Amino acid sequence: MPEGQFCNKKPVETEEELKALLGDKGGKQYYEEMLQLDVDSDKLWETVQKTCKSRTRTWLEICAHCGMCADSCFLYRVNEADPEQVPAFKIQSTLGEIIKRKGKVDNAFMRRAMEFAWARCTCCNRCSQFCPHGIDMGVMFSYLRGLLYSQGFVPWELKIGSGMHRVYQAQMDVTSEDWVETCEWMAEENGEEWPGLEIPVDKEDADIMYTLNAREPKHYPEDVAEAAILFHLAGENWTVPSKGWEQTSLAMFAGDWGACKIAVDAVYDAAERLRPKRIIGTECGHAHRASVIEGPYWAGRPDGRPPAEYIHYVQWLAEALREGKIKIDPAKRIKEKVTLQDACNYVRNHGLAKYTREIISYIVEPGYFVEMATNREYNYCCGGGGGFNGIGMFRKQRNVALRTKRDQILATGAKLVIAPCHNCWDAIRDLEEEYEIGIRWTFLKPLILSMAIVPDHLKPQEEDEE
């Protein structure tokens, strides 16, 4: 069968197509169609010839099969040292074979490669730190995902996710109207407690343009309010765009590079329209990678940079605390054992570990912060990165993957985990649900709000008694 109704080689482009795919609950028909999906070998090989550059081919050739990457991979370790979980094996037996066979692979091969690409690698890049040749496994697995997506072999949820970006320019069905209404609602909802609170939309020439994750207005609008309150508390001149506010990219997880460009172009267009001095992204790891690290290249920007300085939320928060824009009440500092999850996409892949620890120094009483072993750029993936969290057919494998983070947290003795990343937050929530180890988890925003000193002029004024 060359093409199915749902499982096919075409991206989801319309709301009608998206709703039809969503109606296939759990992807039942989608995966049945995948069993019969033909591989267009000629097209696959043509794509490889056009896009697989010398760097990737060199990495495949120079791999010494030394095994240094094995113990660095949390999936290898947590799956009882299964040889098929060694990163070098995983990429050589999938992408390597596609190239060796010049694209002449069949349906069974592609379905197996799909499992390797999305259930045996989270693109966390930890293994690349230990490779003596500097082979970047995350880049190669991302490339493999793109090849698989182009042939229709992509998990159902991620086909939907990339379709959301194409239809709504957001990873969820949140329209621009929905977004603006949420901003108005959250400002009004919190206006009594925070007089003068605003969520300015499309304000030109502001100091800050704030971008975020579509999950926030869709499921956690209080996160939008918390960000607004902290900007208000810090006295920032800020705005959000009505279009181009969503900085995440499920398309990146899916390997839909066309949708990746659509997503980041929307954010960059907003920046060029509103001309902020800088852009600040929310507490999300892959959103930072998509909009700041990879985004300039998807957008075709010659300098490899976004149109304005673009920083992660932890960088702004550390700065606000350092400069006294936000002050912490010492009596409210955390006085229990607490640990910190280092997110792969902005710590390992962008070196921002120092900012989270600077924040910790303001909000945790000395002696109560316990580092995970290992930590910073050597920390392990949360267990659900790279889209792993959201793929139903691989849920059992994901739950096994969570054990590494479970054991790391247990070893600290902490009951509170600070997780400044949506994906990490989700994985740690699911970890607690699956293994019941008795922990709590939190973003930074609610913690800061619970202990910030509020100046008198920002407090509600009591009405004069008659």
N, C-alpha and C positions, 0 to 999 in steps of 0.2 A: 504494500500500500504506500504510494508515494507521499500522500498528505492526508492527515485526519482532520476532522472538524475542529478539534481543539489542539491536538498535538501535530504540529506542522512546522515548516521552516520560516513562517511569516511572523513578524512581530505583531503584537496587538496594537492596533492603531486607532480604534474607535471605541466609544463608550458602549456601544451595542455588543461588540466583540468581547469587551472586558466583562460585561455583565453576564454574557453567556458562559464564559470560562469560569467565573465565580459561581455560577449555578451548578457546575459539575462538582458537587460536594466531595472534597478530599481528592479531587482529580481522578475519580474512578474511571470515567471514560477516557480521560487524557492518557492515563498509564496503560490502559488496554490498547489504545491506538498506538502508543509508543512501541509496543511489542511487534507491530507490523510496519513501523516506519522505515522506509528505504533510506539508505545512505547514498547521497549524490557524491560518489567518490571523485569524479572529475572536478566538481565544484570545490570539494574539500581540498584537493591537491592544488587547485588553482589559487585558493585562498592562502594556503601555506606558502606557496611560491611568492606571492605578493607581499605577505605580511610577516613571515618568519625571518627575521633579520639575522645577521651574522653573529650578534651577541648570543642569542638564544641557541643557535646551532653550535656555537663554540662551547657553551655551557654543557650541552648534551654530549659533546665529544670529549671534553676534558675531565668529566667526572671520573674519579679514580676508584670508585666503589670502595672507598676506605671505611665507610660506616661511621664516620665522625658525626654525620647528621642524625643517626639513629637515636641515641640517647637524648639528643636535644629536642626531639619531637614528643610532645606530651601524648599524642595519639599512639605512638609506638610503645611508650612506657605503660600507658594505662590499658593497652590491649595485649598484655603479657608478652611483650617483645615479639610480636608477630612479624616475621620477616617481610610480609607484604605491607607492613606499615612503615618500613624504612623510607624516608623521603626520596632517596635516590631511586629506589625500586619503583615507587609510585609514579614518578614522572617519566622514567625510562620506559616503563611498561605501558604508558598511555601516549603522551605526546611523542616520546621517542619512537614508538612503534608506528604511529601515524606517519611520521616522516620517513622511517625506514621503508614502509610499505607504499610510500607515495600516495597515501590516501585510500588505498585499497583495503578498507576495513568494513566489517559488516555490522548489522544491528546489535548483535550480542556484544561485540567489542565496544560499541559506543555506549551501550547501557552500563557496562562494567566501568568504562572510563568515567561516566557520569557519577557513579558511586565514589570512585577515587577522587574526583574533582570536588565533590561537595560533601562527602561524608568521611573522607580520609585526609583532608587538608582544609584548614581554615584560613590559609594564606597569611598566617601570623608572622612568618619570616624568621622565627627563632632559629631554625636550622641553618639559615644562611649566615648567622653570626659565627657558626662553628666550622663552616666549610673552608678547608685550606685553600680552595681556589676561588672563593668569593662568589659561588654560584647562588643566584637569587631565585630560590624555589617559589616564592610568592608570585613573582613576575611570571614565571613559566606556568604555574597553575592558573593564574588569571588568563593567560593566553590560551591555555587548553580550554578553559570555560568558554571563551569566545568562540572557539572552533565548534564546541559541542552545541552552544546556543544556535549558531548559524545553521546547524543541521537538525534542530528541533529537539535535541536531547538535553533538556534542562528541567529541573524540578518544577512541578506545577505552580507552587507558591511564588517562585522567582519569575516564571513567565508572567504571572499576574502582576508582580511587583514592578517589573520593567514596563509592562503595559500601563500601569498607573502613572509612571513618569511621562510616558508618551501622551496620555490622555489628559491628565490633570496637572502635569509638572510637579507632582508630589508622589511620595511612595504610598499614599492612601488617598481615598476619594474625598479630598478636602479642596473645594474650589476657592478661588480668590475671594468670592463673596462670603463663603463660610469662614475663611481666615479673618477677614476684616470684622465680621460680626463677633467672632470670638474675642478679638482685641477690645472691641467696644464693651462686650459683656464683662470681661475680666476687669477692665478699668472701673466700670460702674459697680461691680460686685465688691471691689476692695476699696472704693473711694471713701467710704465712711471711716474706715480704720486708717486710711492713708490719704488725708486731704490733699487735693491737687494732683493725685496720681493720674497719669495719662499714658496711653500707649500710642505715641504719635505714628501715624501711617503716612508714608510718602513725603516726609519732611526733607526738603533739599538742604544740602550743605551742612548736615549734622556732623558732630564729631564721630558718632558711632552709627553704623547700620547693623542691626542684629538679625541673624538668620538662625533657623532652628530645624528641628526634626518634626515631620508631620504628625508623628504620634502624639506630640504635645497638644496641639489644638484638637486632635481627634479624640484622644483618650485621657490626657492629663493636662487640661487647661490651667490647672493650678500652677504648673511649671511656667507657663507664659506669664501668669500674674507674679510669680516669685522673681522672675527675671526683671520684670518691669519695676517691682518694688525696690530691688537692689540697685537698679540704675537710678531710680528716684532718690533713694537714700544717699547714693554717691554723688548726686547732683550732676549727672551726666546729661549732655545734649545729644539725644539719641533718636532713632527712628526704626521702624520696620517697613519693608516694601510691601505693597499690596500684591505685587507679582514678583516672583523670584525670592520669596522668603524661605523656601524649603531647600536645605543644603544637603540632604542625604542622597544616597544613590543605591537603591536596591538593584538598579541596572548594573552597577559595578559588580555586585555579587553574582548576577545572572550571566555576565559576560556579554551584555547587550551594549556594545560600545556606541551605537547610534543614539540610544536613549541616554547614555552617560553624557554625551555632548549636549543633548536637549536640556538636561537637568542643570548642568553647570552654566550653560549659556544664559539661562533664565536668571540665575543669581548675578552673573557678571553684567548682564543688561541692566538689572536693577541698580547695581553699583554705579554704572556709567550714567544712568538717568538721574540718580539722587546725589551723586558726588560726595559721599561721606569721606571723612579723613581716614577712617579705617573701618573694617568689618570685623565683627565678633561672632563666632559660631558657638552654638550651645554645647552642653555636656554630652558630646557624642564623638566616638572615635572615628567610625568610618565616614561620617559626614565631613570631618576635618580632612581626612585623606582625599575624599572625593572633590572637595571644593578648594583645597589649598595645595595639596601635594600633586595629585594626578590631574585635577581640573584644568590647569592652564594648558596642558598638552592636549587634552580632549578638545578644548576650545580653540586650539591652534594659535595660542599666543606666542609670538617669537621669543619673548624674554623669559618664558617659563614661569611667569608670575601672574597672580590675580590682578585686576585693575586697580585695587587699593590694598594697602596692608591688611592682611587677613589673619586674625589670631584666634586661638582656641579660648574658650571661656575661662579655663584655669589660668591662662596668662593674664587676662583682664582682672580676674579676682585677686590674684597675687599682687598685682599692681595697685588695686584699690585698697587693699589692706596695708601694703607697704607705704603708700602715700597718705594714709589716714583718711581717705575718702569714706571708708567703712571702718568703724572701730568696734572691737569686741569687748564685751563685758567680761572681765577676768573671772568673775564669780560663776559665769555660765559656760566656761570652757569645759570640754569633755574630760571627765574624771573617771573613766573606765577604760579597760583595754580596748583599743580600736586598731584596725588594720586598714590597708589601702590597696585597692586593685589598680595596677598599672595597665592601662589599655594599650593594646599592641599598636593601634594605628596612629596615636599621637605621642606615645612614649618610645616604644622601640623604633618606630618608623619616622619620628620627628623630634626626638630628644627633649621632650617637655617634662621629664620626671622632676626636675628641680622646682618647677612651679607648684606642683601638688604638695611637695614637702614644705615649701615655704608657707603655703596655706595651712598645712597641718601645724606648723610652729605657732600660728596665731590662735588656733581653735582647740588644740588638745593640750591639756596640762602636761608639763614635762614628766616623762617616765611612763606615760600611758600608751604611747604609740608603739606598736610592734610591727616591724617589717615582715612581710612574707619572705620565705626562702624558696626560690630566689626572687629578686625584685628589680625594680627599674626596668632597663631595657632587656634584662634577662628573665623577667617574669614570664610565667606561662599564660597562654591564652585562657580566657574565662571558660572555655569549653564549648562555646556556641558561636564563635566568630565566623566571619565570612559567609553569613547566611545560614549556617548550621542550625541556629536556634529555631528558625521558622519553617523547616522542611519536615512535614509530617511523616513521609515515608522513611526518613532517617532518624526518627525520634529515639529509637532504642540505642543507636550508636551515639547520638548526642548525649543521652543520659549516662552512658559509660564514660564519655569524654569529660563530664562534669566532675568526675572523681578526683582528678588532679587538683582542681581548685578547692574542692571540699577538703582534701587532706592538707593543702597549704593553709587554709583558714583555720582548721582544727589545730594545727601545729602552733599557731600564734596564741591560742587561748582567748582570742578576741570574740566577743559576741556582736560587735558592731563592725560592719564593713562599709567603708566609703568607696563608692563606685561611680566616678564622674564620667560615665559612658553609658548610653542607652543599652547597647548590646550586652555589656558586662552586667549592668543592673538586672537585665532580664535573665541572664544565665544564672546569676547568684540567687535571684528569686526562685527560679526553677530548681536550682540545687537544693534550696531549703525545702521546697515542696516535695522533691523526690527523696531526699535523705534525712530530713528532719533533724538537723544538727543544732537547732536552737539559736540561730543567728538573726540579726536585723541588718538591713542594707539601706543605703541612702545616697542620693545625689548631694552635691555641695550646697545648692541653693537653700533648701529648707534648714540645713544646719546653720548656715550663716545668719539667716533671718531669725532663728531662735535665740541667737546670742549677740546680735548686733546692738550697739547702743543707738537709740533713736533720739536725735536732737529735739529739743522742745518745740521748735518751729515746725517740725514735721508730724507732731502728735495731734490727734483730734483736740480741738479747743472746746472746753466745757462751756455750755451755754450759761449766761449770767442768770442767777436766780432772781425772780421778781420780788 
